Amino acid sequence: MVTAKPFSIPKREVWEAFQKVKANQGAAGVDGQSIAEFEADLANNLYRLWNRMSSGS
């Protein structure tokens, strides 16, 4: 049985949010990771971010 994620967050919105942070030259988060470091594995990082947000973790 496949269950849906508790939160319906379109992947496109995660991508658009990243673009806004990048355009504003956003600062590193609590983990200290810079935009450049995040972009080094962008597809994987955005997927992980979307997955965690969608599952509520």
PDB file of N, CA, C and O in Angstrom, chain B, residues numbered from 101:
ATOM      1  N   MET B 101       0.838  -1.181   0.000  1.00  0.00           N
ATOM      2  CA  MET B 101       0.000   0.000   0.000  1.00  0.00           C
ATOM      3  C   MET B 101       0.885   1.247   0.000  1.00  0.00           C
ATOM      4  O   MET B 101       1.798   1.361   0.817  1.00  0.00           O
ATOM      5  N   VAL B 102       0.621   2.156  -0.892  1.00  0.00           N
ATOM      6  CA  VAL B 102       1.369   3.401  -0.984  1.00  0.00           C
ATOM      7  C   VAL B 102       0.578   4.491  -0.282  1.00  0.00           C
ATOM      8  O   VAL B 102      -0.602   4.695  -0.569  1.00  0.00           O
ATOM      9  N   THR B 103       1.227   5.186   0.633  1.00  0.00           N
ATOM     10  CA  THR B 103       0.558   6.282   1.326  1.00  0.00           C
ATOM     11  C   THR B 103       1.149   7.601   0.856  1.00  0.00           C
ATOM     12  O   THR B 103       2.340   7.693   0.558  1.00  0.00           O
ATOM     13  N   ALA B 104       0.311   8.605   0.794  1.00  0.00           N
ATOM     14  CA  ALA B 104       0.752   9.935   0.374  1.00  0.00           C
ATOM     15  C   ALA B 104       1.496  10.620   1.517  1.00  0.00           C
ATOM     16  O   ALA B 104       1.319  10.288   2.689  1.00  0.00           O
ATOM     17  N   LYS B 105       2.303  11.548   1.155  1.00  0.00           N
ATOM     18  CA  LYS B 105       3.014  12.322   2.176  1.00  0.00           C
ATOM     19  C   LYS B 105       2.014  13.234   2.886  1.00  0.00           C
ATOM     20  O   LYS B 105       1.034  13.663   2.276  1.00  0.00           O
ATOM     21  N   PRO B 106       2.247  13.536   4.169  1.00  0.00           N
ATOM     22  CA  PRO B 106       1.292  14.343   4.928  1.00  0.00           C
ATOM     23  C   PRO B 106       1.120  15.766   4.393  1.00  0.00           C
ATOM     24  O   PRO B 106       0.061  16.369   4.563  1.00  0.00           O
ATOM     25  N   PHE B 107       2.169  16.306   3.741  1.00  0.00           N
ATOM     26  CA  PHE B 107       2.098  17.673   3.239  1.00  0.00           C
ATOM     27  C   PHE B 107       2.299  17.657   1.729  1.00  0.00           C
ATOM     28  O   PHE B 107       3.247  17.053   1.227  1.00  0.00           O
ATOM     29  N   SER B 108       1.416  18.313   1.020  1.00  0.00           N
ATOM     30  CA  SER B 108       1.505  18.379  -0.435  1.00  0.00           C
ATOM     31  C   SER B 108       2.313  19.614  -0.830  1.00  0.00           C
ATOM     32  O   SER B 108       1.770  20.716  -0.905  1.00  0.00           O
ATOM     33  N   ILE B 109       3.585  19.432  -1.077  1.00  0.00           N
ATOM     34  CA  ILE B 109       4.474  20.527  -1.444  1.00  0.00           C
ATOM     35  C   ILE B 109       5.024  20.230  -2.836  1.00  0.00           C
ATOM     36  O   ILE B 109       5.783  19.278  -3.018  1.00  0.00           O
ATOM     37  N   PRO B 110       4.642  21.041  -3.814  1.00  0.00           N
ATOM     38  CA  PRO B 110       5.165  20.806  -5.168  1.00  0.00           C
ATOM     39  C   PRO B 110       6.685  20.999  -5.221  1.00  0.00           C
ATOM     40  O   PRO B 110       7.221  21.934  -4.627  1.00  0.00           O
ATOM     41  N   LYS B 111       7.357  20.116  -5.927  1.00  0.00           N
ATOM     42  CA  LYS B 111       8.808  20.234  -6.062  1.00  0.00           C
ATOM     43  C   LYS B 111       9.194  21.558  -6.693  1.00  0.00           C
ATOM     44  O   LYS B 111      10.248  22.115  -6.386  1.00  0.00           O
ATOM     45  N   ARG B 112       8.346  22.059  -7.569  1.00  0.00           N
ATOM     46  CA  ARG B 112       8.613  23.346  -8.230  1.00  0.00           C
ATOM     47  C   ARG B 112       8.737  24.475  -7.209  1.00  0.00           C
ATOM     48  O   ARG B 112       9.557  25.376  -7.383  1.00  0.00           O
ATOM     49  N   GLU B 113       7.935  24.436  -6.150  1.00  0.00           N
ATOM     50  CA  GLU B 113       7.999  25.485  -5.130  1.00  0.00           C
ATOM     51  C   GLU B 113       9.324  25.451  -4.375  1.00  0.00           C
ATOM     52  O   GLU B 113       9.854  26.496  -3.998  1.00  0.00           O
ATOM     53  N   VAL B 114       9.854  24.258  -4.156  1.00  0.00           N
ATOM     54  CA  VAL B 114      11.160  24.137  -3.499  1.00  0.00           C
ATOM     55  C   VAL B 114      12.237  24.739  -4.404  1.00  0.00           C
ATOM     56  O   VAL B 114      13.123  25.455  -3.937  1.00  0.00           O
ATOM     57  N   TRP B 115      12.153  24.442  -5.703  1.00  0.00           N
ATOM     58  CA  TRP B 115      13.094  24.993  -6.678  1.00  0.00           C
ATOM     59  C   TRP B 115      13.005  26.524  -6.706  1.00  0.00           C
ATOM     60  O   TRP B 115      14.029  27.206  -6.693  1.00  0.00           O
ATOM     61  N   GLU B 116      11.785  27.057  -6.744  1.00  0.00           N
ATOM     62  CA  GLU B 116      11.606  28.511  -6.784  1.00  0.00           C
ATOM     63  C   GLU B 116      12.110  29.172  -5.501  1.00  0.00           C
ATOM     64  O   GLU B 116      12.677  30.264  -5.550  1.00  0.00           O
ATOM     65  N   ALA B 117      11.911  28.531  -4.379  1.00  0.00           N
ATOM     66  CA  ALA B 117      12.414  29.076  -3.112  1.00  0.00           C
ATOM     67  C   ALA B 117      13.940  29.118  -3.120  1.00  0.00           C
ATOM     68  O   ALA B 117      14.542  30.087  -2.659  1.00  0.00           O
ATOM     69  N   PHE B 118      14.561  28.066  -3.645  1.00  0.00           N
ATOM     70  CA  PHE B 118      16.019  28.059  -3.747  1.00  0.00           C
ATOM     71  C   PHE B 118      16.495  29.198  -4.643  1.00  0.00           C
ATOM     72  O   PHE B 118      17.465  29.883  -4.318  1.00  0.00           O
ATOM     73  N   GLN B 119      15.818  29.400  -5.764  1.00  0.00           N
ATOM     74  CA  GLN B 119      16.205  30.480  -6.680  1.00  0.00           C
ATOM     75  C   GLN B 119      16.132  31.848  -6.002  1.00  0.00           C
ATOM     76  O   GLN B 119      16.983  32.705  -6.239  1.00  0.00           O
ATOM     77  N   LYS B 120      15.118  32.053  -5.159  1.00  0.00           N
ATOM     78  CA  LYS B 120      14.981  33.321  -4.442  1.00  0.00           C
ATOM     79  C   LYS B 120      16.108  33.502  -3.428  1.00  0.00           C
ATOM     80  O   LYS B 120      16.669  34.591  -3.305  1.00  0.00           O
ATOM     81  N   VAL B 121      16.435  32.440  -2.707  1.00  0.00           N
ATOM     82  CA  VAL B 121      17.530  32.517  -1.728  1.00  0.00           C
ATOM     83  C   VAL B 121      18.839  32.823  -2.448  1.00  0.00           C
ATOM     84  O   VAL B 121      19.629  33.647  -1.988  1.00  0.00           O
ATOM     85  N   LYS B 122      19.062  32.164  -3.565  1.00  0.00           N
ATOM     86  CA  LYS B 122      20.286  32.383  -4.329  1.00  0.00           C
ATOM     87  C   LYS B 122      20.345  33.816  -4.855  1.00  0.00           C
ATOM     88  O   LYS B 122      21.389  34.462  -4.774  1.00  0.00           O
ATOM     89  N   ALA B 123      19.238  34.314  -5.390  1.00  0.00           N
ATOM     90  CA  ALA B 123      19.186  35.674  -5.929  1.00  0.00           C
ATOM     91  C   ALA B 123      19.460  36.717  -4.842  1.00  0.00           C
ATOM     92  O   ALA B 123      20.056  37.761  -5.107  1.00  0.00           O
ATOM     93  N   ASN B 124      19.020  36.424  -3.624  1.00  0.00           N
ATOM     94  CA  ASN B 124      19.241  37.337  -2.500  1.00  0.00           C
ATOM     95  C   ASN B 124      20.592  37.118  -1.833  1.00  0.00           C
ATOM     96  O   ASN B 124      20.914  37.763  -0.836  1.00  0.00           O
ATOM     97  N   GLN B 125      21.377  36.202  -2.391  1.00  0.00           N
ATOM     98  CA  GLN B 125      22.672  35.838  -1.840  1.00  0.00           C
ATOM     99  C   GLN B 125      22.537  35.462  -0.370  1.00  0.00           C
ATOM    100  O   GLN B 125      23.247  35.963   0.502  1.00  0.00           O
ATOM    101  N   GLY B 126      21.586  34.551  -0.138  1.00  0.00           N
ATOM    102  CA  GLY B 126      21.281  34.093   1.213  1.00  0.00           C
ATOM    103  C   GLY B 126      22.488  33.541   1.949  1.00  0.00           C
ATOM    104  O   GLY B 126      23.417  33.003   1.347  1.00  0.00           O
ATOM    105  N   ALA B 127      22.452  33.684   3.241  1.00  0.00           N
ATOM    106  CA  ALA B 127      23.541  33.225   4.103  1.00  0.00           C
ATOM    107  C   ALA B 127      23.425  31.727   4.366  1.00  0.00           C
ATOM    108  O   ALA B 127      22.380  31.114   4.143  1.00  0.00           O
ATOM    109  N   ALA B 128      24.509  31.166   4.837  1.00  0.00           N
ATOM    110  CA  ALA B 128      24.520  29.748   5.205  1.00  0.00           C
ATOM    111  C   ALA B 128      23.527  29.504   6.335  1.00  0.00           C
ATOM    112  O   ALA B 128      23.269  30.383   7.157  1.00  0.00           O
ATOM    113  N   GLY B 129      22.984  28.313   6.357  1.00  0.00           N
ATOM    114  CA  GLY B 129      22.040  27.944   7.406  1.00  0.00           C
ATOM    115  C   GLY B 129      22.759  27.524   8.675  1.00  0.00           C
ATOM    116  O   GLY B 129      23.960  27.753   8.819  1.00  0.00           O
ATOM    117  N   VAL B 130      22.031  26.913   9.591  1.00  0.00           N
ATOM    118  CA  VAL B 130      22.613  26.489  10.858  1.00  0.00           C
ATOM    119  C   VAL B 130      23.704  25.447  10.667  1.00  0.00           C
ATOM    120  O   VAL B 130      24.565  25.275  11.530  1.00  0.00           O
ATOM    121  N   ASP B 131      23.665  24.745   9.523  1.00  0.00           N
ATOM    122  CA  ASP B 131      24.698  23.740   9.244  1.00  0.00           C
ATOM    123  C   ASP B 131      25.959  24.364   8.649  1.00  0.00           C
ATOM    124  O   ASP B 131      26.966  23.678   8.474  1.00  0.00           O
ATOM    125  N   GLY B 132      25.909  25.663   8.337  1.00  0.00           N
ATOM    126  CA  GLY B 132      27.077  26.354   7.814  1.00  0.00           C
ATOM    127  C   GLY B 132      27.334  26.111   6.339  1.00  0.00           C
ATOM    128  O   GLY B 132      28.368  26.532   5.821  1.00  0.00           O
ATOM    129  N   GLN B 133      26.417  25.440   5.648  1.00  0.00           N
ATOM    130  CA  GLN B 133      26.611  25.124   4.233  1.00  0.00           C
ATOM    131  C   GLN B 133      26.300  26.348   3.380  1.00  0.00           C
ATOM    132  O   GLN B 133      25.235  26.951   3.510  1.00  0.00           O
ATOM    133  N   SER B 134      27.227  26.708   2.517  1.00  0.00           N
ATOM    134  CA  SER B 134      27.041  27.869   1.645  1.00  0.00           C
ATOM    135  C   SER B 134      26.173  27.498   0.441  1.00  0.00           C
ATOM    136  O   SER B 134      25.904  26.323   0.191  1.00  0.00           O
ATOM    137  N   ILE B 135      25.746  28.513  -0.291  1.00  0.00           N
ATOM    138  CA  ILE B 135      24.980  28.282  -1.512  1.00  0.00           C
ATOM    139  C   ILE B 135      25.817  27.462  -2.495  1.00  0.00           C
ATOM    140  O   ILE B 135      25.303  26.537  -3.124  1.00  0.00           O
ATOM    141  N   ALA B 136      27.090  27.793  -2.627  1.00  0.00           N
ATOM    142  CA  ALA B 136      27.971  27.076  -3.553  1.00  0.00           C
ATOM    143  C   ALA B 136      28.083  25.602  -3.171  1.00  0.00           C
ATOM    144  O   ALA B 136      28.053  24.735  -4.044  1.00  0.00           O
ATOM    145  N   GLU B 137      28.210  25.314  -1.888  1.00  0.00           N
ATOM    146  CA  GLU B 137      28.296  23.923  -1.435  1.00  0.00           C
ATOM    147  C   GLU B 137      26.975  23.194  -1.696  1.00  0.00           C
ATOM    148  O   GLU B 137      26.971  22.030  -2.096  1.00  0.00           O
ATOM    149  N   PHE B 138      25.867  23.881  -1.470  1.00  0.00           N
ATOM    150  CA  PHE B 138      24.550  23.288  -1.709  1.00  0.00           C
ATOM    151  C   PHE B 138      24.382  22.977  -3.189  1.00  0.00           C
ATOM    152  O   PHE B 138      23.842  21.931  -3.550  1.00  0.00           O
ATOM    153  N   GLU B 139      24.846  23.888  -4.049  1.00  0.00           N
ATOM    154  CA  GLU B 139      24.714  23.707  -5.492  1.00  0.00           C
ATOM    155  C   GLU B 139      25.593  22.589  -6.045  1.00  0.00           C
ATOM    156  O   GLU B 139      25.319  22.072  -7.128  1.00  0.00           O
ATOM    157  N   ALA B 140      26.631  22.214  -5.329  1.00  0.00           N
ATOM    158  CA  ALA B 140      27.528  21.159  -5.797  1.00  0.00           C
ATOM    159  C   ALA B 140      26.771  19.849  -6.017  1.00  0.00           C
ATOM    160  O   ALA B 140      27.158  19.049  -6.870  1.00  0.00           O
ATOM    161  N   ASP B 141      25.711  19.625  -5.266  1.00  0.00           N
ATOM    162  CA  ASP B 141      24.866  18.431  -5.418  1.00  0.00           C
ATOM    163  C   ASP B 141      23.405  18.883  -5.396  1.00  0.00           C
ATOM    164  O   ASP B 141      22.592  18.366  -4.630  1.00  0.00           O
ATOM    165  N   LEU B 142      23.096  19.848  -6.243  1.00  0.00           N
ATOM    166  CA  LEU B 142      21.813  20.544  -6.192  1.00  0.00           C
ATOM    167  C   LEU B 142      20.602  19.624  -6.299  1.00  0.00           C
ATOM    168  O   LEU B 142      19.701  19.699  -5.464  1.00  0.00           O
ATOM    169  N   ALA B 143      20.563  18.763  -7.306  1.00  0.00           N
ATOM    170  CA  ALA B 143      19.389  17.908  -7.497  1.00  0.00           C
ATOM    171  C   ALA B 143      19.133  17.032  -6.274  1.00  0.00           C
ATOM    172  O   ALA B 143      17.994  16.903  -5.827  1.00  0.00           O
ATOM    173  N   ASN B 144      20.174  16.442  -5.744  1.00  0.00           N
ATOM    174  CA  ASN B 144      20.034  15.573  -4.577  1.00  0.00           C
ATOM    175  C   ASN B 144      19.626  16.381  -3.337  1.00  0.00           C
ATOM    176  O   ASN B 144      18.768  15.951  -2.567  1.00  0.00           O
ATOM    177  N   ASN B 145      20.241  17.542  -3.153  1.00  0.00           N
ATOM    178  CA  ASN B 145      19.921  18.377  -1.990  1.00  0.00           C
ATOM    179  C   ASN B 145      18.490  18.893  -2.041  1.00  0.00           C
ATOM    180  O   ASN B 145      17.798  18.896  -1.023  1.00  0.00           O
ATOM    181  N   LEU B 146      18.037  19.330  -3.217  1.00  0.00           N
ATOM    182  CA  LEU B 146      16.661  19.809  -3.336  1.00  0.00           C
ATOM    183  C   LEU B 146      15.670  18.665  -3.111  1.00  0.00           C
ATOM    184  O   LEU B 146      14.627  18.855  -2.485  1.00  0.00           O
ATOM    185  N   TYR B 147      15.998  17.479  -3.625  1.00  0.00           N
ATOM    186  CA  TYR B 147      15.114  16.330  -3.403  1.00  0.00           C
ATOM    187  C   TYR B 147      15.015  16.007  -1.910  1.00  0.00           C
ATOM    188  O   TYR B 147      13.922  15.797  -1.385  1.00  0.00           O
ATOM    189  N   ARG B 148      16.155  15.969  -1.241  1.00  0.00           N
ATOM    190  CA  ARG B 148      16.140  15.668   0.207  1.00  0.00           C
ATOM    191  C   ARG B 148      15.336  16.710   0.974  1.00  0.00           C
ATOM    192  O   ARG B 148      14.565  16.373   1.873  1.00  0.00           O
ATOM    193  N   LEU B 149      15.519  17.967   0.616  1.00  0.00           N
ATOM    194  CA  LEU B 149      14.785  19.044   1.276  1.00  0.00           C
ATOM    195  C   LEU B 149      13.282  18.886   1.058  1.00  0.00           C
ATOM    196  O   LEU B 149      12.499  18.973   2.004  1.00  0.00           O
ATOM    197  N   TRP B 150      12.880  18.651  -0.207  1.00  0.00           N
ATOM    198  CA  TRP B 150      11.470  18.450  -0.513  1.00  0.00           C
ATOM    199  C   TRP B 150      10.914  17.242   0.238  1.00  0.00           C
ATOM    200  O   TRP B 150       9.822  17.306   0.802  1.00  0.00           O
ATOM    201  N   ASN B 151      11.666  16.144   0.245  1.00  0.00           N
ATOM    202  CA  ASN B 151      11.206  14.920   0.890  1.00  0.00           C
ATOM    203  C   ASN B 151      10.984  15.131   2.376  1.00  0.00           C
ATOM    204  O   ASN B 151       9.977  14.682   2.924  1.00  0.00           O
ATOM    205  N   ARG B 152      11.896  15.796   3.020  1.00  0.00           N
ATOM    206  CA  ARG B 152      11.766  16.035   4.466  1.00  0.00           C
ATOM    207  C   ARG B 152      10.617  16.981   4.771  1.00  0.00           C
ATOM    208  O   ARG B 152       9.876  16.774   5.733  1.00  0.00           O
ATOM    209  N   MET B 153      10.465  18.020   3.955  1.00  0.00           N
ATOM    210  CA  MET B 153       9.344  18.948   4.167  1.00  0.00           C
ATOM    211  C   MET B 153       8.009  18.249   3.944  1.00  0.00           C
ATOM    212  O   MET B 153       7.073  18.432   4.721  1.00  0.00           O
ATOM    213  N   SER B 154       7.920  17.455   2.893  1.00  0.00           N
ATOM    214  CA  SER B 154       6.664  16.766   2.568  1.00  0.00           C
ATOM    215  C   SER B 154       6.261  15.737   3.618  1.00  0.00           C
ATOM    216  O   SER B 154       5.077  15.505   3.860  1.00  0.00           O
ATOM    217  N   SER B 155       7.267  15.126   4.234  1.00  0.00           N
ATOM    218  CA  SER B 155       6.967  14.097   5.239  1.00  0.00           C
ATOM    219  C   SER B 155       6.803  14.695   6.639  1.00  0.00           C
ATOM    220  O   SER B 155       6.415  14.000   7.578  1.00  0.00           O
ATOM    221  N   GLY B 156       7.102  15.978   6.766  1.00  0.00           N
ATOM    222  CA  GLY B 156       6.945  16.645   8.060  1.00  0.00           C
ATOM    223  C   GLY B 156       8.093  16.443   9.007  1.00  0.00           C
ATOM    224  O   GLY B 156       7.956  16.685  10.206  1.00  0.00           O
ATOM    225  N   SER B 157       9.240  15.996   8.489  1.00  0.00           N
ATOM    226  CA  SER B 157      10.381  15.797   9.383  1.00  0.00           C
ATOM    227  C   SER B 157      11.348  16.959   9.313  1.00  0.00           C
ATOM    228  O   SER B 157      12.368  16.956  10.002  1.00  0.00           O
TER     229      SER B 157
END
